[in-house]
Amino acid sequence: MSNFASSFVNFDIPNWFDSQHLTGMLRGIEKEGLRVKPDGFLAQTPHPAKLGSKLTHPFITTDYSESLLELITEPKASPKETLNMLRQLHVLVYQGMPEGELMWPLSMPCMLSSKDEDIPLADYGSSNTGKLKTLYRSGLGIRYGRRMQTIAGLHYNLSFGDTLFETWQAQTPTAQEQTLTEFKNEKYLGLIRNFKRLTSIVLYLLGASPSVCPCFVAGREHDLELLNDSTYYKPTATSLRMGKLGYTNSVQEQLDIRYNYLPEYVAGLRRAIQTPHESFAKLGLEDEDGNPIQINNHILQIENEYYSPIRPKQIAMSGETPTEALERRGIAYVEFRAIDLDPYSDVGIRLSSACFLEVMALYCLFSDSPDLLPEEEALAINLERVVNEGRREGLHIINNGQEQSLEGWMLIHLERMQPLAALLDAHYGGNDYRAAVALMQGKAGHSESTISAQVNSDSKRLGSLWQLGFTLAQQHRESLLQQTLSPNTQAKYEVLAEKSILQQAEIEKSETEDFMDFLQQYR
């Protein structure tokens, strides 16, 4: 067993680092949420016209299904500003949705039909780009089933300002021959490797999917127990969404995509996109009428199909793939993906969780980060243990090749994060970051105070997971509809929605190429 914790031995904040180096730090959120009917079943209505075009709107779109909203904030200078914009987008959604429709607050769906075709694919219009987006979703549906694509999560995107990297590079004699972009790539990848080593902490503290509705596991093999007549669960689970029932699949488990050097990561992803897979080939590329049903029969249709708890990202230009963008301009920000929706927050995440993720990101950035190799199998073992029984008293994980108490391991890391929280508070003012770490220390020692424990006890009290989701969805709808946007903000979003519809129309009007020719070229 390789040395699991070698990156976090004797952690020290670099002596050159102070709060002024946090200038230029930006964060953004992408948050998914299913639209459901007043009776709790999945909404079958099209994306609300008032919200604009999901193909071209910068902030309000859909993910897999026509019913799965995705709200995207701009990069903001503080977590409070980010959450404020996320709240504005939620208010707009509720203003634009059909009467009585709700946004489901849980990561795991409820009240799904037993028929896959009753989960509508997102429709992005008649342009070739739009049709390709829908085709990609069709491919996901036939590969993994549409039910899996109704799971919702939240991505927290984070970047640090150039001042931090420039000072760091100047303090690092071995980095003098690197360009700033190369140095940043190296440090961001170090952060990513360490986050993968610590993902279990996030699942324990922020996991909120310890249970599912029966419709989600109908016809599937599982080892869940009945909480009551209408809820399956694991008594001490944290995030089933991040386990075998959620966004994992056996095909991708075999992919050896590494995060040690950027060219290696890019090459690994491209290899997966270019390698045919036998079971996907058997599905065929077209239906009996000759209509395409998946982009290709390869391990991945496109880069975004790769499910990872964290990703390096660069903003892609028009016509550019994510790997081309990374290759040309390096890593611009990091996308934290292992985050369940917090059902008790009307926007899916609390300020304390956002602040904690930022402290943890800095901790991962500044800790030594040896190469992450497939031999470090403790990662997968720990993840599985924490997903399925993270709140079990006395649970152990593997650390440094030895069994260690999960609670003790978490508390060591959280203790080391405190000075970083103090520096973030010094930069932003207030004590949000220190309070967030203190809150997480409390949860680490008291599993009954975690979100996943609360979900289970409230599901018992109310009679089912569905009843909990439905009750919270109604409460959130009520509180969001009581909030108003300033006339300027309201007008700005209305103009954006109208503009996005015009942009889609222009794209569709200007295209002359036949979709099958376009697809052939894309393939």
DRENVOGU-204955 format. One record per residue: z negated, x, y negated of N, C-alpha, C, O in turn. Coordinates in steps of 0.2 Angstrom, whole numbers, plus 5000, padded with zeros to 4 digits. Last residue first. Layout:
REM residues N
ZXYZXYZXYZXY
...
This chain:
REM residues 523
517849134932517649164939517949234940517849264945
518549114921517849134920517649164927517249214927
519849084925519749144921519049164921518849224922
519448964931519749014935519749084932519549134935
519048894921518548904926518848964930518449014932
520248874914519748904910519248934915518948984915
520948804923521248864921520648914918520548964919
520248684923520248724929520548794928520348844931
520348644910519648664912519748704918519448754919
521648694899521448654905520848684908520748744908
521548724882521648754889521348704894520848674893
521348684869521948654873521948674880522348644884
520148634857520248664864520848634867520948574867
519748574845520148634845520348664852520848714852
519048464849519648454846520148514846520748514847
517848524853518248484858518948474856519448474859
517348584841517548624847517948584852518448614855
517248464833517748514832517848564838518448574839
516148404840516848364840517348414838517948414841
515148494838515448474845516148444845516548464849
515048484824515248544827515448534835515948564837
514648354823515248374820515548434823516048444825
513348364829513848314832514548334829515048334833
512748454820512848474827513348424830513748444835
512648374808513048434808513248454816513848474817
511648284812512348264810512848324811513448314813
510548374814510848324819511548304818511948314823
510448424801510548474807510848434813511348454816
510148314794510748354792510948394798511548394800
508848294799509348244800510048274798510548254802
508148404796508248394803508848344804509248344808
508148384782508348444784508548434792509148454794
507348264780508048274778508448334781509048324784
506148314785506448254788507248254787507648254791
505848404775505848424782506248374786506748394790
505748324764506248384764506348404771506948414773
504748234767505448204766505948264766506448254769
503748294780503848294773504548264772505048284776
503348184794503648254791503748244784503848184782
501848114801502448114797502748184795502348224793
501048054815501148104810501848104807502348074810
501047944823500647944817500747994812500547994806
501747994834502047944829501647934823501947904818
500748074840501348104837501748054832501948074827
499847984845499648034840500248064836500148074830
500647914854500347874849500147924843500247914837
501048014863501547974859501247944853501547944847
499848054868500248094864500748064860500848074854
499447934875499047954870499448004865499348004859
500547924884500447874880500047894874500147884868
500248044892500948034888500847984883501147994877
499048014897499048064892499748064888499748074882
499347914906498847904901498947954895498947934889
500347974914500547914910500047904905500247894899
499548074920500148094916500348034912500448044906
498547994927498348044922498948064918498848064911
499447924936499047884931498747934925498747914919
499948024944500347994940499947954934500247954928
498748064950499048114946499548074941499548094935
497547934951498147974954498348014948498148014942
496247894947496647854953497247894956497447884961
495447944938495947894936496347854941496647804941
494748034945494347984941494847924939494647874940
495748114951495248084955494948024951494947964954
496248164939496748124944496248084948496448034950
495248234934495448174930495948134935495948074934
495148344943494548294942494748234939494548174940
496448404942496148374948495648324947495648264950
496348444929496948404931496648364938496748304938
495348534929495248474925495748424927495648364928
495848634936495248604939495148534935494948484938
496848674928497048654935496448614938496548564941
496148724917496548664916496748634923496748574924
494448774921495148794920495548724919495248674921
493148754923493348744916494048754915494348754910
492848784936492848714935493148704928493248644926
492748924936493348894938493448824936493948794936
492049034927491848964928492548924930492848894925
492549154924491849154927491749084929491249074933
493649124917493749174922493049174927493149174933
493249054906493649014912493649064918493549034924
492649154898492249094901492549064907492249044912
493749224895493249254899492749204902492549204908
494449134887494749144894494249184898494249174904
493649124876493749064880493949084887493749054892
493849264872493149234874493249174878492849174883
495149254868494949294874494249274876494149274882
495049164858495549144863495249194869495249164875
494249224848494049164851494449144858494149124863
495149334845494449344848494249284852493949284857
496149254839496249294845495649314848495649304855
495549184828495849144833495949184840495849164845
494849214816494649244823494949204829494649204834
495549274801495249224805495049254812494949314812
497049374800496449334797496249284801496549264806
498049444805498249374803497649344800497749294797
497449574807498149564804498249494801498549484796
496249544813496249584806496949574803496949574797
496749484824496349444819496349484813496349454808
497249604830497749544829497349504824497649474819
496049674832496649704828497149644826497349644820
495449594841495149604835495649634830495649614824
496249604852496149534849495849544842496049514837
496049734856496649714853496649644850497049634845
494649724860494849764854495549754851495649754845
494849644872494549624866494649664860494749634854
495449694884495849654879495549644872495849634867
494449724892494849784889495249754883495549794879
493949604896493549644892493949694888493849714882
495049564904494949524898494449564893494549564887
494949664915495549664910495449624904495649644898
493749624920493849694918494449694913494349724907
493949494924493449504918493549574916493449584910
494849504934495049474928494649494922494849504917
494049564944494649594942494949574935495049604930
493049464946492949534943493449574940493449604935
493849364951493449354945493349424942493449434936
494449424963494849404958494449394951494749414946
493749564971493649494969494049474963494149514958
494849654981494349654975494349584973494749544974
495349764994495249694992494749694986494249734987
496449904989495849874991495749804989496049784984
497649944982497549954990496949924993496849924999
497349914969497349984971497249994979496950044981
496949754975496949804969496849874971496349894974
497249594980497249664982497349704976497849694972
495849474978496549494978496649574980496049604981
494849344984494949414983495749424982496149394985
493649214980494349234982494449314980494249334975
492449164977492449224981493149244983493249294987
493048994977492449044976492549104980492649094986
494648964972494148964978493649014976493749074974
495648954963494948934961494448934966493848914965
496848994969496549034964495849024962495449064959
497548954980496848944980496548994975495949024976
498948964977498748914982497948904982497748844983
499149064967499448994966499148944971498948884968
498349164972498149134966498449064965498149014963
499149204984498449184984498249144978497849094979
500349234978500349174983499549154983499449094984
500049344970500349284967500249224972500049174969
499649434980499149414975499349344972498949294971
500849454987500249434990499749394985499549344987
501649504977501849444980501249414983501149354983
500849624974501049584969501249514972500949464969
500849704985500249674983500349614978500049564978
501949784987501949714989501349674988501349614988
502749894981502149864978502049784980502049744976
503949924986503349934990502649904987502249894991
504849904976504749844981504149864985503849814988
504049964961504549974967504349914972503849894972
503950004945503849954949504349954955504949934954
503350154937503950114940503650064945503250074948
501850134927502350164932502850124934502850064933
501350114912501650074917502150104921502750114920
499850114903500350154906500650104911500350064914
499749994890499450014896500050064899500650044899
500349934879500049994878499750024884499550084884
500949814884501349864881501049924880501349984881
499849744889500349764894500849814891501049864894
499249714877498849754882499349784887499249844889
500149634871500049704868499649744873499749804873
500049524880500749564879500649634876500849684878
498749484878498949514884499649554884499649604887
498949434865498449484866498649524873498649584873
499849334867500049384863499549444864499749504864
499149244876499749274878499949334874500249384876
498049204867497949244873498549284875498549344877
498849124858498449184855498349234861498449294861
499249024866499749064863499449134861499749184862
497948974870498448994875498949044872499049094875
497448924857497148974861497549014866497449074868
498348824854498348884850498048944854498249004854
499148754869498648754864498648824860498948874863
500548664874500248724873499748724868499848694862
501148534873501148574879500848634879500848674884
500948454862501548494862501548534868502048584868
499748384865500248344863500948384863501448354863
498748454879499048464872499648424871500048414875
498548424892498048394887498248414880497948394875
499448484900499548414899499048384893499148324891
500348624897499648604896499648524895499848504889
501548674908501448634902500648614902500448604908
501448844914501448774915501348734908501048764904
502248994913501748954909501948874911502448854909
503049114915502549084920502049034918501449034920
503849174906504049114909503549074914503649024916
504149264891503549244896503749174899503749124895
505349364886505249294887504749284893504849304899
505449484873505249464880505149394881504749364876
506849544863506249514864506049504871506549514875
507849634863507649614857506949574857506549584853
508549774872508049714872507849694865507549744861
510249814868509549824870509149764870509449714868
511549794865511149804859510349814861509949814857
512349804876512649824870512149844865512149884861
511549754887511849824888512149844881512049904880
511249624882510749674883511049744884510749794881
512549564882512149574876511549624876511449664872
512849574895513249614890512849624884512849674881
511849484901511849554902512249604898512149654896
512249364895511649394893511549464895511249504891
513949374889513449354894512849384892512849434888
514849304875514549364878514049334883513649284882
515349194867515749224873515449284876515849314880
514449234853514849194856515349224861515649284860
513049344858513549324853513949274857513949264863
511349324863512049334865512549304859512349254857
509949414860510249354858511049374859511349414856
509049474874509449494868509849434866510149394871
507649504885508149454882508449494875508149534872
506849514900507049544894507649504891508049484895
505649394907506349424907506449464900506149444895
504549334920504649364913505349394913505549424918
504549274932504049254928504149284921503749264916
506249214936505749274936505249254931505349214927
507649164944506949144942506449204942506349224947
509249164939508749204942508049184939507949194933
510149094932509949064938509349104942509049084946
510649164921510049124920509749084927509249054927
511849224926511149264925510549224925510049234928
512649114938512549154931511949184931511449174935
512549094951513149074948513249114941513749134939
511949214963511849184957512549164954512949194954
512649234975511949224975511749194969511249144969
514149134974513849194974513049184974512849124973
515249044973514749034979514349094980514149114985
515348964957515549004962515049004968514648964968
514948844951515448894947515748934952516348954952
515248694960514848744958515248794955515848804956
516148594961515448574961514948624960514348614959
517748534954517248584956516548564956516348514952
518748414963518348424957517848484959517548484964
519448374975519648434971519248444965519448494961
518948274982519448254977519648314973520048304968
517948334989518548314993519148294988519748284990
517348464978517248404983517948384986518448414984
517348644979517548584976517348524981517248534987
516748754985516848754977517048694974516948674969
515548744998516248734995516148744988515648734985
514448765006514448705002515148694999515248634997
514648895011514748835016514748765012515048715014
514348975001515048965003515148905007515648875006
512948965002513248934996514048924997514348884995
512749035014512548965014512848925008513048865008
513249165010513549125016513349055015513849005016
513649224994513149204999513349155004513649105002
514449354986514549294989513949284994513649334996
514049444972513949444979513949374982513549334981
513949444958514649464961514649454969515149464972
512749414954513249364952513849384956514249334956
512049524960511849464962512449404960512549364964
512549624952512649624959512549564962512949534966
511949594940512749584940512949584948513349544950
510649624942510849554940511549544942511749494945
510749764944510449714949510649644948510849614953
511249804932511649814938511449764943511849744947
510149774923510849744922511249744928511549694930
509249864929509049794929509749754928509849704932
509849984927509649964933509549894934509749854939
509849994913510549994916510349964924510849934927
508449994910508849934908509549934912509749884914
507250034922507750054917508250004916508349964920
506449954930506150024928506650054922506350084918
506449824936506349834929506149904926505749904921
507649764948507049804946507049814938507549794935
507949664961508149674954507549704951506949674951
508449634975508049694973508249704966508549754964
508249474983508549514978508149574976507549564974
507549394992507849454994508249504989508349554990
507249284984506649334986506949394989506649444989
508349204983508149254978507649304980507549354977
508249134995508849174994508649224989508849284989
507049064995507149114999507749164998507649224999
506449024978506849014984506949074988506949124985
505448944966505549004970506048984976506048924978
504848844957505348884956505448944960505449004957
503948764970504248754964504848804963505248804967
503348774982503648714981503948704974504348654973
502948914982503448894987503748824985504348814986
502448924965502448944972503048914976503548904973
502348874952502548944953502548974960502549034961
501948744954502548754951502848834952503448844952
500648754957501048754963501848764960502248774964
499448834951500048824948500548814954500948864956
498148824958498148834950498848814948498948774943
497048754971497748784968497648784960497348754957
496048704978495848754973496548794970496448844968
496548594985495948584981495848644976495448624971
498148544983497748594986497148604982497148614976
498848374985498648434981498348484986498348474992
499648214981499548274986499248334982499448344976
499248054978499248124975499148174981498648164985
499047924982499647934978499648004975500048014970
497747914989498447884992499047904988499547904992
497148074985497048004986497747974989498148014990
497448204990496848194985496648114985496048104986
497948265005497948205001497348204996496748204999
498648435005498148375007498248315002498448324997
500148525009499648495005499248445008499348415013
501048595016500448605019499948575014499348595014
502748535020502248565015501548565019501448535024
504448495020503848525024503348555019503548585014
505048345013505048415013504448435017503948405018
505148205012505648245016505648315016506048345019
504348214996504648175002505148205005505648235002
503748284986503748314993504048274998504048295004
503848194975504148264975504248304981504648344982
503248074979503948074978504248144978504848164980
501848104978502248104984502948104984503248134988
501548224964501648154967502048154973502448194975
500448364966501048334965501048264967500648244971
499348494959499448434963500148404961500448424956
499048594950498748604957498948544962498748544967
499648644937500048604942499748614949500048644954
499248734928499048664927499448614931499548564930
498748894923499048854928498848784927498248774926
498048984914498448934911498848884916499148834914
497249064923496949034916497348974913497148934910
498049084934497349064935497149024928496848974928
499249134929499249074933498549044934498448984934
498749244922499049194918499049124922498949074920
498349324932497849304927498149244923497749194922
499549354940498949314943498449284938498249234938
500249444932500449374932499849324935499849264932
500049574931499449534929499649464929499249424927
501249634935500649654939500049614937499549604941
502049584926502149564933501549574937501349544941
501549654915501449584915501549554922501149514924
502049784918501349764918501149694918500749674921
503449764917503149784923502449764924502149744929
503449724903503749674908503449694915503149654919
503049844897502649784896502849734901502349704904
504149924901503449944903503049884902502649864907
505149864894505149864901504449884904504249854909
504749904881504749824883504749824890504449774893
504950044882504250014881504249934882503749914885
506350054884505850084888505150054888504850034893
506849984873507049964879506449984884506249954888
506350074862506150004863506249974870505849944873
507150194865506450194866506150124866505650114870
508450144863508250164870507450164871507250154876
508350114849508450064854508250084861507950044865
508150234844507550194843507650134848507250114852
508750364855508850324850508250274850507850264855
507850514860508050444862508250414855507950434850
507250634857508050634858508250564860508850554860
505950614856506250624850507050624851507450614846
505050584866505550534864505950544859506350504856
504050684868504650674874505150624872505650624875
503150664858503650714858504250714863504750734861
502750524849502850544857503450594857504050584856
502650484837502050514840502150534847501650564850
503850424834503650484830503050524834503050584833
503650314842504150364844504050424841504050484844
502750244835502550264842503050314844502850364847
503450214823502750254823502650284830502450344830
504450134828504650194825503950244825504050304826
503750024834504050074838504250134835504250194838
503149964822502749984828503050044832502850094834
504249944815503749984812503350014818503150074818
504949834821505149904822504649954819504650014822
503849714828504249744823504449814824504049854828
504049634844503649674840504149704834504649714836
504249464851504449534849504049564844503649534841
504249334863503849384859504249444857504549474862
504149174869504549224867504249274862503949244857
503649074882503449104876503749164874503749214878
504148924889504348994889504049024882504148984877
503648804901503648824894503748904894503448944897
504348674911503848734910503948754902504248714899
504648554924504648574917504148634916503648634919
505648504937505048534935505148564928505648584926
506848454941506548414936505848444934505448414930
507448534950507648544943507348494938507448494932
507048484962506748544960506848564952506548594949
507848374963507148364962506848424959506448424954
509148414967509048404960508248394958508048394953
509348564977509148494977508948474969508748524966
509948684978509248684979508948614978508348594979
511348674978511048724981510248714983510048724988
511648554971511848564978511548614981511448614988
511048594958510848534962511048534969510648514974
511748704954510948704955510748654960510348654964
512948644952512848694957512148704959511948714965
512748564941512948534948512848584953512548564959
512448664932511948614934512048584941511648574945
513748714931513148754933512648714935512348734940
514348594925514548624932514048674935513848664941
513848594913513648534917513848564925513448544929
514348714907513648704907513448644913512948654916
515748684908515448734912514748734913514448744918
515848574899515948564906515648614911515448604916
515648654887515148594889515248584896514748574900
516748734887516048764887515548714890515048724894
517748644886517648684892516948714893516748724898
517148484880517448544879517348584886516948574890
516648354882517248364886517548434884518048454887
514848354886515448334882516048364886516048384891
513748384893513848414887514448404883514748444879
512548304902513248304901513348334893513048304889
511448344915511548344908512248344907512648384910
511348224929511548294927511648294919511848244917
510048114934510648124930510748194928510348224925
509448074948509248114943509948144940510248184942
510147994958509747954953509448004947509147984942
510548084967511048064962510748024957511048004952
509448094976509648144971510048124966509948144960
508347964980509047984980509148034974509048024968
507147924977507247964983507947994984508048034988
506647944960506947914966507047954972507048014971
505047994954505748004955505947964961505647944965
503647984950504047924950504847944950505247914946
503448144941503148094946503748034945504148034941
503548334941503748264939503348214944503148224949
502448454934502748424940502948354939502548314936
501948474921502548514923502848484929503448484930
501648334911501448374916502048414918502648394917
501948234901501648294899501448344904501248404903
503548164897503048174903502648234901502948294900
503748064884503848134886503348144891502748144889
504347894885503847944884504048014886504548014890
504947744878505047804882504547854880504347854874
504747644868504347644874504447704878504047714883
506447644862505747604862505347614868505647594873
507247794863507247724864506547704864506047734867
506847924851506947904858506947824858506647794854
506647974838507347964840507447934847507947904849
505347994836505647954831506347934834506647874833
505148084846504848014847505147964842505147904844
505848194841506048164847505748094848506148054850
505048214829505748194829506048164835506348114835
503848264835503848204831504548174830504648114831
504348374841504048324845504048254841504248204844
504648454830505148434835504948374839505348334841
503348474825503848434821504448414825504648354825
502748554835502548484834503048444830503148384831
503548664833503548634839503348564839503548514842
503048704820503748684821503848644828504248594828
501748734824501848684819502548654819502748594819
501848834832501548774835501748714830501848654832
502248934823502748914829502448844832502948804833
501248944814501848914812502348894817502648844817
500248994823500148924820500848894817500948834818
500749124826500749064832500648994829500948954831
501949184814501249174817501249124822501649074822
503249194811502849254809502049244811501749294811
504449134823504049134817503549184817503449224821
506049094828505549144828505149134822505349134817
506148914830506448974827505849024829505249014830
505948824846505748834839506148904837506348934841
506648694855506648774854506448784847506748754842
506548584869506348594862506248674860505848704864
507348494880507148564879507048574871507548564868
507248354892507248384885507048454885506648474888
507948284904507448344903507648374896508048424896
508948194907508248174905507748224903507248214901
509948264911510048224905509348204902509248194896
509348414918509548344918509648314911509348344906
509048554913509548534919509748464919510348454919
508948534897508948584902509348564908509948554907
509448494880509248474887509248534891509648584890
508848514863509448514868509148484875508648454875
508548564848508448504852509048504857509548484855
508948674840508248664842508048614847507548614850
510348684837509948744838509248734841508948774844
511548584845510948584840510548644842510448664848
512648584853512648634847512048634843511948674838
512448504864512848564865512748614859512748674860
511748394860511348444864511748514866511448564867
511848334844512248354850511848414854511648464851
510548214839511148264838511448284845511348254850
509548124840509348194840509948244840509848304840
510148004840509848024834509648094834509548124828
510547984853511048004848510748034842511048074838
509648044867509648004861510048024855510048084853
510548064882510148094877510148064870510748044868
510547904891510847964888510347994883509947964880
509347844902509747834896510047904894509747954896
508447844913509147854914509647854908510247854909
506847924915507347884910508047904913508247954914
505947904929506347944925506847904921507147864924
504547784927505047814931505547854926505547844920
503547734919503447794921503947824926503947884927
503947624912503547604918503447674922503147674928
504547664901503847644900503547624906502947624906
505347814907505347744905504647724904504147754906
505347994901505247934906505147864903505047864897
506048144899505948084896505848034902506248034907
505148304903505548244905505448184901504848164899
505248454894504848394895505348334897505848324894
505048624889505448574892504948514893504348514893
505148734875504748694879505148634882505448594879
505048894869505548844872505148804877504848824881
504448974854504348934861504948894863505248864858
504249134847504549074847504349034854504149074859
503649264836503649224842503949164842504049134836
503649434830503849364829503749334836503749364841
503049564819502949524825503149454825502949424820
502949614806503649604809503649574816504149564820
501549704809502049674804502649674807502949714811
500749784816500949714819501349674814501649624816
500349894810500949904815501149834818501649834821
499149864804499749854800500449864804500949844802
498149884813498349814812499049804808499449764809
498550034821498149994818498449924816499049914818
498750184831498950104830498350074826497750084828
498450304834498850294828498950224827499150204821
497850304847497450324841497850314834497550304829
498150164857498350224854498050244848497950194844
496750104866497250084861497450154858497050194857
496650134884496350154877496950134872497550144874
496050114900496550094895496150114888495550094887
495850174914495550204907496050184901496250224898
497150104922496650154922496450174915496850204912
498350024923497750004919497150044919496550024917
499250074932499450064925498850054921498950064915
498750074945498750134942498950134934498750174930
498449964953498149964946498250024943497950034937
499149984966499249924962499049934955499349904950
499850104974499350104969499450044964499750054959
500550034989500550084983499950064979499550014979
500050045006500050005000500050044994499650094993
